[in-house]
C-alpha cells in the first residue's frame, strides 16, 4: 500500500502576541559583583580552615604516610 501525500498541508503558525505598552528594563543590581567576590573569598577561607583542621587531625592521631 502506497502513502498518498498529495493532500498534505502545513499549518501556519499564529503570530506571537506582544504587549502594546513599553516598560523599561529593570535596573541591574549593583551589589552582584560584591556578592560574587564575597562568595569566592568565603569559599577560600572555608577551604583553608578545613585543610588546617584536617592537617591538625592527621598530626594529632599520628596518621602519617609511610613510604616503603
N, C-alpha and C positions, 0 to 999 in steps of 0.2 A: 504494500500500500504506500503510495507516494503522498507526501505532505504538500498541501497547496498553500503557498504563502502569497498568493496574488492579492488577497484581501487584507493583508497585514498592514496596519497603520499605526503610527506612533502618536501618542497623545502629547499635546503641548503642555509645557509646564506653566503653571499660573505665575504671574509676576509677583515678586515679593512686595509686601506692603510695608512702607516706611512711614514713620511718624512725620506729620507735617510740621511740627514745631522743632526748632533747633535749640538744643541745650548745650552749653559749653562743656568741654571735657572736665572731669573733676581734677582738682589740683593734686599733684603728686606730693606725698608726704615727705617732708624734708628730713625726717629722722630715720629713713630706711637705711641710709649708709651707716649711721651711728649704730643701729641695731645689728647690722651685719658685722661691723667691726667689733662690737661688744661680744657677739656670739663667737667669733673667731678667737678673741682674746680669752674669754672664759673657757672655751674648749681647750686651749693650750694650757691654761692654768690647771684645769681638771686632769689633763693627761700628765702634767708634771707632778701633781700631788699623788696621782695613782702610781706612777713609776717610783716615786720616792718611798711610798708605803710598801710597795712590792719589794723593793730592794732592802728595806728595813726588816721585813718579814723573812726574807731569804737569809739575811745575815744573822738574824736572831735565832732562827731554828737550825742554823748550820747546814742549810741545803745548798751546797756549792757544787759546781760542775767539776767532776774529776776526769781529766783526760787520761787515756790508757798509756 
